[in-house]
């Protein structure tokens, strides 16, 4: 939390418990009473894990809790972002269901005493600790417990707020259960010392090699398309790598996009609309009202040059006072800028304060007594008393600057915006930014109490500019939208299946410059499709509601109309030969050519003939480690090639065969292999391996679980 927020929030006249609970975001106000779970009728369950149901209510509330948290942090939760949250919460609830089921079988639980430790112990969450921190800055578990219980019992706490706090506490308990479950594996996982030593030793090996290499993706030797790969070869490869070729249920479409993006004419219309307002913008003295009337906000602040338009900054700052520049194009809008004023201000201000709070309910003093105390503090500091001593004696425990002896650094632009919005104490900002200067001290009264403020320094003073902006977003006209929709309707109305889709496109749309595209690997919970700008869950739902070969009615996806035909329905299971052929065929052809080259090379006794065969030079590579390399490096990390290089029996020898690897073929002469230090520690390595063991069980459980996803079934409509 920023220092600006500290000024606004830390001394707010609310209970400690309320501060703590608002920090974790479980006071959701009217979210659940309005657009949340209660506003949509859904099934009782959104799915199950090994027969264990996932409650639709729990699922919805988890989603809304996440949405609310991100919104409070300033993230724009658009439909695409929300869909990502839906999928993320789904994964989290699957994990929780699996862990809880296993913990129950193993008798792992959290008893009453341990729950108390989870909530209020030494390692309690920070938000609960805040609820139990007194004025002396010391955490008191009993005070935290009391404040939380009072919050739960308070008549001012809504049922929704109470439910969210309880859910948070349940989540904390689950985290302890999960830690115990994972601890079984981290505690029992053992990497033998000899194995750790061997691995470290292997990783420390450094080789000097002479290599002739030809890489599949860059050398013409491997572009011979006359070499055919049969369906049986592809099927055999799939069967040997089944896990790599599992697929979810997906669909494929052919589609054409009819753009309803703003045209040049639409852009010119917006520019002209703005130009009509320029004379009034130039002469008005009621700038805030004028902007508000025309759909813009006025920020009555001085901005540093870095916050002005990088392209038009010089033109704007050279204007005379009240001069107007524009309209100019910035992003997706036309903008006019009016020069109001300029002032030299610092980029930021470093200051310190002692605060005597007047919030009697939170341990402060009545106004008259607080005034006497701040005067005494001022005289004491003028007489040589320590700022730190005064801060520690008087500043409330909730003051975020207390740990820095009252010192704070404020961004000048944020101070101004905070003062205008009421988010920063106006009197405080007025002194440190406008009335005072470095070295000056003053007693200032705010709604929080009496501050004795010392302006320590101004950082990077520079000319700041107060500019008023009038902007209009470029949007498509109704004529543009209607034209795109009409073209989409005409195309959709003239086709009935995949064949006619292709035929009509070739005859009527391709000559006009339209493009036909393919959408593949479309999953049921997707909302975006590669090649279509925008996001639409409804479009994906329509694709899944259609049958094979069905033409969909024109769908609106952001500023586009899309006409699509379903070309494939892929069921869950192993991918088909046809769907994987494009990727596997090339790889198998490379390997087949590599084997042919291996046969031609025969028994290798020197690298000269290999160089001639591959038409590649002999390269000498120093300092090659087992853990180094990538496909684009001098020597890519190719497992088969590295296995040859670091095999002790090959040291000082030419490997007698051409190595056919993952990325290419190699003729290899191992000149030397020696040990070098990597700085690795055996015990650290063993701990690292044990830590990784904590995540393996959940991966195994998830892989073997029966997961029934009903998020799009029945009345569920995610």
LINJOPE-V82546 format. One record per helix or strand. SS is the DSSP state (A for helix, B for strand). FROM is the first residue (numbers start at 0). LEN is the number of residues. If there is no record, write none. Layout:
# LINJOPE-V82546
[[SS;FROM;LEN] [SS;FROM;LEN]]
This chain:
# LINJOPE-V82546
[[A;2;8] [A;15;9] [A;36;3] [B;44;5] [B;51;4] [A;55;17] [A;78;28] [A;111;9] [A;125;6] [B;132;1] [B;138;1] [A;140;13] [A;158;30] [A;192;12] [B;204;11] [A;219;3] [A;230;10] [A;241;4] [B;245;2] [B;249;10] [A;263;13] [A;277;6] [A;286;7] [B;302;1] [A;304;3] [A;312;5] [B;323;7] [B;332;13] [B;347;10] [A;359;3] [A;366;16] [A;386;8] [A;401;3] [B;406;5] [A;411;10] [A;425;10] [B;440;6] [B;448;11] [B;461;12] [A;477;16] [A;497;15] [B;515;8] [A;536;9] [B;550;1] [B;554;3] [B;559;11] [B;572;2] [A;576;25] [A;606;8] [B;618;7] [A;638;7] [A;647;3] [B;653;1] [B;658;2] [B;663;12] [A;681;23] [B;706;3]]
